[in-house]
Structures are given as structure tokens and as C-alpha cells.
Amino acid sequence: MAYQKTYEEINAKIKRGEAVVVTAEEVIDIVAQEGPEKAAREIDVVTTGTFGPMCSSGVFLNFGHSKPRIKMKKVWLNGVEAYGGIAAVDAYLGAAQLPENDPENKVYPGRFSYGGGHVIHDLLAGRDIRLEAVAYGTDCYPNKKVDTVIRLEDLNEAILFNPRNAYQNYSCAVNLSERTIYTYMGILKPQLGNASYSTSGQLSPLLNDPYYKTIGVGTRIFLGGGTGYVAWNGTQHHPNVLRGENGVPKVGAGTLAVIGDLKQMDPNWLVGLSYIGYGATMAVGIGIPIPILDEEILCYAAVKDEDIYCPIVDYSEQYPYGKDMDLGFANFKELKNGRINIRGKEVITTPQSSIFRARKIARILKEWIQSGSFELTKPVAPLPSADAAIEFKSIPERSPNGNNKR
């Protein structure tokens, strides 16, 4: 029978300070030197990491009540609107939200110098935040206006809840047109002037667990410099896609919804970003431990950059307009080396994710586990995997007047 471990056995070793923990980069050389069978017996946990822009992020805030009490209808934090249609003094601030007075792309390309991600970072950094709110007034909530200054410490709760993070693979973006274009993948120069890619390759969490055998609902993770959890599969989770022989998706696939207490996070790992001509967002740091329960899981966790491929996609016509096009694939070893070949042209690559910070996250998580301050959690439910019959849907084209053919 193949050698197997349990979460309980690994956590017992963590408590005793005996767990063998390595990063997703370190494990590659160990497997090459010792072989997967021996390495699987020796290694208990592999740590992963990623740090990059994740637009589908935000925070639930509870402000507490004013005197007299208020039922907030509209809420602004440093001029950035938060959604107030939840309860009297609850709101959700999205990382991509903009101030109402932002010129956006009216003067093209817009600068988008401040947005929801910047507010979240400022809150976490301990800065003063202007809170404005208006209401229509009720018998139980008579107040109609609040205008004050708050800090993170003043809030009852600040719950980071990100509906779609840690994308499992992503496109390499290029521009085939004659003009510069501005995208969420950064500035793309004309005529294949550069190729922009995301994720941290062999360090990226879901690329090290391609079939979600250990990452699931309830998995404890490094989130924004603190501890968080996988709450559910993320939006646009689409695991039944083209995969390589090693199981790794060759296109965008799985995603994670994650949750954690903002108050115990670190502003170094949640950073507001401005993308010229596109909008505001936030860079999020995520690290996920992979328990080495058996040899199969170890082999997945020892994936190398040269064995991870992503599609090359034109963002001038193919992506925005759905034009059919095949520009091939690039592997992450090529991408990280700084140049790839597209249609016979050598193209400079520009990363959107920080490999340096991803490595640091994997090392920090490794230290937490080795010190005994971070134990592993067994998922309470699995994420839908490659055998799930998930249909990736788009907005239907229907007439609002109801005269649609059946």
C-alpha cells in the first residue's frame, strides 16, 4: 500500500516542532535529488505564495451606530462609495470602486489615482478615513447624515471578503494593433511591443494543487499578512478546461473566495493600485500550505515553471471582442526569463505579479508552520474539480420587452 499521512499526523508534528516544511520552489530540487517516494515520506508541508492585482476583493465594515441612530442609504469612505444596502450601519467596499468625482476615462487615458483598494490599504495602515453617510430617516433610525473621521480601530468589524482571488493560471496579454492600449494587464505596446503575464508560476497556490485535492472550503491560509480561510470556490471558477498531462490547466480555471479579519493583517500585503486607462484595484498576498498526504500530491506540488503553460491572447481584438485567434502558449520559465517568441518575433515580457513577494509569502508561511503558530485545517467540503459539469456563462442577449424567441 502506498505511503499516506493524515492532517492529524502532520499537525501533531507541527505542535512538536518536528514538521518538515519546504517552499514550492525548494521542493523541486528535493524531488529531483531524492525521488518522489522518499521525498513524500520526508516532507510534511509545501508552502505556496502569490502577490498581484486581484480586482474582485473588498471588505465588509460595521461602523457602529451614531447618536441618534442612522440607517445608512449611501456611504462614502474618502469619497469612494461603499455599498450600503445590507443593514443599518454595515457596508461593503470593493477594491475597484472609484470616487464619484473621478474623471475616469473622460480624459483618456485616465489616471485612476485613488479607489477602494487604496482606502482598504489606508485603513489597514492606521490612517484617518473620512466617513460620510446619508439616510432617509425612520422612527427607529431618525438620523439622516453622518460626516466624521474614523480609523480601523473604531470599527466593530472589518472583514476582508474577496469573491475571486488566486486565479489558477491566466492569459499572457499582447497587443496586435497599431496603437497603445490600456488594460487590467497593464499598458500593452502596439505590434507585440510587450507581453504581460500574471500569477507566480511554480509558486502559485492552485497550480501546485491542480485538482484541489487539499485546498477546499475551510482551508487556513496566509491572507494579506494575517490568517484567513478559503470560504468557497471563487466566482468564475471553471475547472473543466484544457489541461496538460501533469493536470495543470493551460487556461484560466479555478478561483478562490477567501475571508479573514482585516484588523490582523498587514498593509504590506494589501496594497491599492492604479492602472492607467483601466481603473483602481488592489494587490493581495495569498499563501496556501499543501499537506503532503501522499506521493501523488507531492508530485503535483513539485511542478516546474517550464511545465506550466498559459495562452497568449490579443487584447486589442481577441479578448475584448471575442475574435477567434490562436497565438499559441508560453511557459512560465520563458516568461520569467524576460522574452518569448510570438509569430517569429522576440517579445519582452512584463509581469503583473511579484515573484519576489510570492517567494517571501511562501517563506513567511513556512516559518509560521515551523514555529507551531500555524496549523493546517482539513477542508470541510471540496471545491468543484475537473469532473464538475460547470458551464461558463455570459450575459444573455434578450430583449427587455420580453419578446424573445424560445
C-alpha positions as CSV (number, residue, x, y, z in Angstrom):
1,M,0.0,0.0,0.0
2,A,1.3,3.5,-0.9
3,Y,2.6,5.6,2.0
4,Q,0.0,8.1,3.3
5,K,-0.3,10.7,6.1
6,T,-3.2,12.4,7.7
7,Y,-3.8,16.0,8.7
8,E,-3.8,14.9,12.3
9,E,-0.4,13.3,12.0
10,I,1.1,16.4,10.3
11,N,-0.5,18.8,12.9
12,A,0.9,16.7,15.7
13,K,4.4,17.1,14.1
14,I,3.8,20.8,13.8
15,K,2.9,21.0,17.5
16,R,6.1,19.1,18.4
17,G,8.2,21.4,16.2
18,E,9.2,18.4,14.0
19,A,7.3,19.1,10.8
20,V,9.4,19.2,7.6
21,V,8.2,22.3,5.7
22,V,9.6,23.5,2.3
23,T,8.5,26.1,-0.2
24,A,7.1,25.2,-3.6
25,E,10.5,26.2,-5.1
26,E,12.6,24.2,-2.6
27,V,10.6,21.0,-3.1
28,I,11.5,20.8,-6.8
29,D,15.2,20.2,-6.2
30,I,14.5,17.8,-3.3
31,V,12.3,15.6,-5.5
32,A,14.9,15.7,-8.3
33,Q,17.6,14.6,-5.8
34,E,15.7,12.0,-3.7
35,G,12.8,10.9,-5.9
36,P,9.1,11.4,-5.2
37,E,8.6,8.4,-3.0
38,K,11.3,9.2,-0.5
39,A,10.5,12.9,-0.6
40,A,6.9,12.3,0.1
41,R,7.8,10.4,3.3
42,E,10.1,13.1,4.5
43,I,8.2,16.3,3.6
44,D,5.1,17.2,5.5
45,V,4.1,20.6,4.0
46,V,4.8,22.6,0.9
47,T,4.1,26.3,1.1
48,T,3.0,28.4,-1.9
49,G,2.6,32.2,-2.5
50,T,1.3,34.8,-4.8
51,F,1.1,38.6,-4.8
52,G,-0.6,40.5,-7.5
53,P,-3.7,42.6,-8.5
54,M,-7.0,40.9,-7.6
55,C,-9.9,43.2,-8.6
56,S,-12.6,41.0,-7.1
57,S,-11.7,41.9,-3.5
58,G,-13.2,44.1,-0.8
59,V,-14.2,44.4,2.9
60,F,-17.3,44.3,4.9
61,L,-17.4,47.1,7.5
62,N,-19.6,47.7,10.6
63,F,-19.3,51.3,11.8
64,G,-21.5,51.0,15.0
65,H,-24.4,53.4,15.5
66,S,-24.4,57.2,15.6
67,K,-26.4,59.2,18.1
68,P,-29.2,59.4,17.1
69,R,-29.1,56.1,15.2
70,I,-28.9,56.0,11.4
71,K,-29.9,53.6,8.6
72,M,-27.3,54.4,6.0
73,K,-28.5,54.5,2.5
74,K,-25.4,55.9,0.8
75,V,-21.9,55.6,2.3
76,W,-18.5,57.1,1.2
77,L,-15.1,56.5,2.6
78,N,-12.6,59.2,1.5
79,G,-15.0,59.9,-1.3
80,V,-15.2,56.3,-2.5
81,E,-18.7,54.8,-2.3
82,A,-19.3,51.6,-0.4
83,Y,-22.5,49.6,-0.9
84,G,-24.9,50.3,2.0
85,G,-27.8,48.1,1.0
86,I,-27.2,45.5,3.7
87,A,-28.1,46.6,7.2
88,A,-28.3,49.9,9.1
89,V,-24.5,50.5,9.6
90,D,-22.9,47.8,7.5
91,A,-21.3,48.4,4.1
92,Y,-19.2,46.6,1.6
93,L,-16.3,48.5,0.0
94,G,-15.0,47.0,-3.3
95,A,-11.3,47.3,-4.2
96,A,-12.2,48.5,-7.8
97,Q,-14.7,51.2,-6.7
98,L,-13.8,54.8,-7.7
99,P,-14.6,58.2,-6.2
100,E,-17.7,59.8,-7.7
101,N,-15.7,62.8,-8.8
102,D,-13.1,60.7,-10.6
103,P,-12.8,61.8,-14.3
104,E,-12.3,58.2,-15.2
105,N,-11.5,57.9,-19.0
106,K,-13.1,61.2,-19.9
107,V,-9.6,62.5,-20.4
108,Y,-8.1,59.4,-21.9
109,P,-6.2,57.6,-20.6
110,G,-7.5,58.2,-17.0
111,R,-5.1,58.1,-14.1
112,F,-7.4,56.4,-11.5
113,S,-5.2,57.6,-8.7
114,Y,-7.4,56.5,-5.8
115,G,-10.0,53.8,-5.3
116,G,-11.4,51.2,-2.9
117,G,-8.1,49.3,-2.7
118,H,-6.3,52.4,-1.6
119,V,-9.0,53.0,1.1
120,I,-8.6,49.5,2.4
121,H,-4.8,50.0,2.5
122,D,-5.1,53.3,4.3
123,L,-7.5,51.8,6.8
124,L,-5.0,49.0,7.5
125,A,-2.1,51.5,7.7
126,G,-3.9,53.3,10.6
127,R,-4.7,56.4,8.6
128,D,-7.7,58.7,9.2
129,I,-10.6,58.0,6.8
130,R,-13.5,60.4,6.2
131,L,-16.8,58.6,6.6
132,E,-19.9,60.3,5.0
133,A,-23.3,58.7,5.0
134,V,-26.9,59.9,4.2
135,A,-30.2,58.3,5.0
136,Y,-33.9,58.9,4.6
137,G,-34.8,58.7,8.3
138,T,-37.2,56.3,10.1
139,D,-38.8,56.2,13.5
140,C,-36.2,53.8,14.8
141,Y,-33.3,55.4,12.8
142,P,-34.0,59.2,12.8
143,N,-30.6,60.5,11.8
144,K,-30.2,61.5,8.2
145,K,-26.5,62.4,7.9
146,V,-23.1,61.4,9.3
147,D,-19.8,63.2,8.5
148,T,-16.9,62.2,10.6
149,V,-13.4,60.7,10.7
150,I,-12.8,57.0,11.5
151,R,-9.8,54.6,11.9
152,L,-9.7,50.9,11.7
153,E,-9.6,50.6,15.5
154,D,-13.0,52.4,15.6
155,L,-14.8,49.7,13.7
156,N,-16.6,46.8,15.3
157,E,-15.7,44.5,12.4
158,A,-13.7,44.8,9.2
159,I,-13.9,41.5,7.4
160,L,-11.9,41.1,4.2
161,F,-14.0,39.0,1.8
162,N,-12.7,38.6,-1.7
163,P,-15.1,36.8,-4.1
164,R,-12.4,35.9,-6.7
165,N,-8.7,35.5,-5.8
166,A,-5.7,33.4,-6.7
167,Y,-6.7,32.6,-10.3
168,Q,-5.5,29.2,-11.4
169,N,-3.5,30.3,-14.4
170,Y,-4.2,33.3,-16.6
171,S,-3.6,34.7,-20.1
172,C,-0.4,36.2,-21.4
173,A,-1.7,39.5,-22.8
174,V,-0.4,41.1,-26.0
175,N,-1.4,43.8,-28.4
176,L,-1.5,43.2,-32.2
177,S,-2.9,46.6,-33.0
178,E,-1.2,49.8,-34.2
179,R,-1.9,51.8,-31.0
180,T,-1.0,51.5,-27.3
181,I,-3.9,50.1,-25.3
182,Y,-4.5,50.3,-21.5
183,T,-5.8,47.2,-19.8
184,Y,-6.0,45.4,-16.4
185,M,-2.9,43.6,-17.6
186,G,-1.1,46.9,-17.8
187,I,-0.1,49.0,-20.7
188,L,0.3,46.9,-23.9
189,K,2.5,48.4,-26.6
190,P,1.5,48.1,-30.3
191,Q,2.7,45.5,-32.7
192,L,3.7,43.0,-30.0
193,G,5.7,45.6,-28.1
194,N,5.5,43.6,-24.9
195,A,3.7,40.5,-23.4
196,S,2.1,40.9,-19.9
197,Y,1.6,37.9,-17.7
198,S,0.2,37.2,-14.2
199,T,0.4,34.5,-11.4
200,S,3.7,33.3,-9.8
201,G,4.1,30.1,-11.8
202,Q,5.6,27.3,-9.8
203,L,4.8,29.2,-6.6
204,S,1.2,29.8,-7.3
205,P,-1.2,28.0,-4.9
206,L,-3.7,26.4,-7.3
207,L,-1.0,25.4,-9.8
208,N,0.5,23.3,-7.1
209,D,-2.8,21.6,-6.3
210,P,-4.4,21.4,-9.8
211,Y,-7.3,19.2,-8.9
212,Y,-7.9,20.8,-5.4
213,K,-7.1,17.6,-3.5
214,T,-6.0,19.6,-0.4
215,I,-7.4,23.1,-1.0
216,G,-11.1,23.4,-0.2
217,V,-13.7,25.1,1.9
218,G,-12.2,25.8,5.3
219,T,-8.5,25.7,4.3
220,R,-6.5,28.0,6.6
221,I,-4.3,30.4,4.5
222,F,-1.9,33.3,4.6
223,L,-4.2,36.3,3.6
224,G,-3.0,39.9,3.5
225,G,-0.3,39.2,6.0
226,G,-2.6,37.6,8.5
227,T,-4.6,34.4,8.8
228,G,-7.6,33.8,6.6
229,Y,-9.6,30.9,5.1
230,V,-11.0,29.6,1.8
231,A,-14.7,30.4,2.1
232,W,-15.9,28.8,-1.2
233,N,-14.9,28.4,-4.8
234,G,-14.5,31.9,-6.3
235,T,-16.6,33.5,-8.9
236,Q,-15.8,32.3,-12.5
237,H,-14.5,29.0,-11.0
238,H,-14.2,26.9,-14.2
239,P,-12.2,23.8,-13.6
240,N,-13.2,21.6,-16.6
241,V,-10.8,23.2,-19.0
242,L,-7.9,22.1,-21.2
243,R,-5.1,20.7,-19.0
244,G,-1.6,19.3,-19.6
245,E,-0.5,15.8,-18.9
246,N,0.5,16.9,-15.4
247,G,-3.0,18.1,-14.7
248,V,-2.2,21.8,-14.7
249,P,-4.7,23.9,-16.6
250,K,-3.4,25.6,-19.7
251,V,-6.0,28.4,-19.5
252,G,-7.7,30.2,-16.6
253,A,-9.5,27.7,-14.4
254,G,-10.2,27.6,-10.7
255,T,-10.6,30.5,-8.3
256,L,-11.0,31.0,-4.6
257,A,-13.3,33.1,-2.4
258,V,-11.3,34.0,0.7
259,I,-12.1,35.6,4.0
260,G,-10.2,37.0,7.0
261,D,-10.1,39.6,9.7
262,L,-8.7,42.9,8.3
263,K,-7.6,44.0,11.7
264,Q,-4.9,41.4,12.0
265,M,-3.5,41.9,8.5
266,D,-0.5,43.9,7.3
267,P,-0.6,46.9,4.8
268,N,2.5,45.5,3.1
269,W,0.3,42.6,1.8
270,L,-2.8,44.6,0.8
271,V,-1.8,47.5,-1.5
272,G,-4.0,49.8,-3.6
273,L,-3.0,50.0,-7.2
274,S,-3.8,52.4,-10.1
275,Y,-3.9,51.1,-13.7
276,I,-3.7,53.9,-16.2
277,G,-6.7,53.9,-18.6
278,Y,-8.3,50.9,-16.7
279,G,-9.1,51.7,-13.1
280,A,-8.2,51.0,-9.5
281,T,-7.6,47.7,-7.8
282,M,-5.7,46.1,-5.0
283,A,-2.7,43.7,-4.8
284,V,-3.4,40.9,-2.5
285,G,-0.9,38.5,-0.9
286,I,-2.0,34.9,-0.5
287,G,-0.1,31.8,0.6
288,I,-1.6,28.3,1.0
289,P,0.0,25.3,2.6
290,I,-0.2,22.0,0.9
291,P,-0.1,19.0,3.2
292,I,1.9,16.1,1.6
293,L,-0.6,13.3,2.3
294,D,0.9,11.0,-0.4
295,E,3.2,10.8,-3.3
296,E,0.7,12.0,-5.8
297,I,0.1,15.3,-4.0
298,L,3.9,15.8,-3.7
299,C,4.3,15.3,-7.5
300,Y,1.7,18.0,-8.2
301,A,3.3,20.3,-5.7
302,A,6.7,19.9,-7.4
303,V,5.5,21.3,-10.7
304,K,8.1,23.4,-12.5
305,D,7.8,26.7,-14.4
306,E,8.7,25.0,-17.7
307,D,5.8,22.6,-17.3
308,I,3.2,25.4,-16.7
309,Y,1.7,26.9,-19.9
310,C,-0.6,29.8,-20.4
311,P,-2.4,31.0,-23.6
312,I,-1.1,34.1,-25.5
313,V,-4.1,36.4,-26.0
314,D,-4.5,39.5,-28.1
315,Y,-6.2,42.3,-26.0
316,S,-6.9,44.6,-28.9
317,E,-9.5,42.4,-30.6
318,Q,-9.4,38.8,-29.5
319,Y,-10.1,39.4,-25.8
320,P,-12.5,42.4,-25.9
321,Y,-14.5,41.4,-28.9
322,G,-14.3,37.6,-28.8
323,K,-12.4,37.3,-32.1
324,D,-11.2,33.8,-32.9
325,M,-7.4,33.7,-32.8
326,D,-4.6,31.2,-31.9
327,L,-1.4,32.7,-30.8
328,G,-0.2,29.6,-29.0
329,F,1.1,29.1,-25.5
330,A,4.1,30.3,-23.4
331,N,5.6,28.5,-20.4
332,F,6.5,30.3,-17.2
333,K,10.2,29.6,-17.5
334,E,10.2,31.6,-20.7
335,L,8.0,34.3,-19.3
336,K,10.2,34.8,-16.2
337,N,13.3,34.8,-18.3
338,G,12.0,38.0,-19.9
339,R,11.4,37.1,-23.5
340,I,9.1,34.9,-25.5
341,N,8.8,34.2,-29.2
342,I,5.4,35.1,-30.9
343,R,5.0,34.8,-34.6
344,G,8.7,34.8,-35.1
345,K,9.2,38.0,-33.1
346,E,11.1,38.1,-29.8
347,V,8.8,39.9,-27.3
348,I,9.8,41.4,-23.9
349,T,7.6,40.1,-21.0
350,T,6.2,42.2,-18.2
351,P,5.0,40.6,-15.0
352,Q,1.9,41.8,-13.2
353,S,2.6,39.5,-10.2
354,S,5.6,40.0,-7.9
355,I,7.7,36.8,-7.8
356,F,9.9,38.4,-5.1
357,R,6.9,38.9,-2.8
358,A,5.4,35.5,-3.7
359,R,8.7,33.9,-2.5
360,K,8.6,36.0,0.7
361,I,5.0,34.8,1.4
362,A,5.9,31.2,0.9
363,R,8.9,31.7,3.3
364,I,6.8,33.5,5.9
365,L,4.1,30.8,5.9
366,K,6.9,28.2,6.2
367,E,8.2,30.0,9.3
368,W,4.7,30.2,10.8
369,I,4.3,26.4,10.5
370,Q,7.8,25.6,11.7
371,S,7.2,27.8,14.8
372,G,4.0,26.0,15.6
373,S,1.8,29.1,15.3
374,F,0.0,27.9,12.1
375,E,-1.6,24.5,11.9
376,L,-3.3,23.0,8.9
377,T,-7.1,22.6,8.6
378,K,-8.8,19.8,6.7
379,P,-11.4,21.1,4.2
380,V,-15.0,20.7,5.3
381,A,-16.0,20.5,1.7
382,P,-14.1,20.1,-1.6
383,L,-14.1,22.6,-4.4
384,P,-15.6,21.5,-7.8
385,S,-12.9,19.9,-9.8
386,A,-12.2,19.0,-13.4
387,D,-15.0,16.4,-13.5
388,A,-17.6,19.0,-12.4
389,A,-20.2,19.9,-15.1
390,I,-19.8,23.6,-14.8
391,E,-20.9,25.7,-17.7
392,F,-19.1,29.0,-18.1
393,K,-21.8,31.5,-18.9
394,S,-22.0,35.0,-20.4
395,I,-24.7,37.7,-20.2
396,P,-27.6,36.5,-22.3
397,E,-28.8,38.8,-25.2
398,R,-32.5,39.2,-24.5
399,S,-34.9,42.0,-25.2
400,P,-36.1,43.8,-22.1
401,N,-39.7,44.0,-23.5
402,G,-40.0,40.2,-23.3
403,N,-40.4,39.5,-27.0
404,N,-37.8,36.7,-27.1
405,K,-37.9,33.7,-29.2
406,R,-37.9,30.3,-27.5
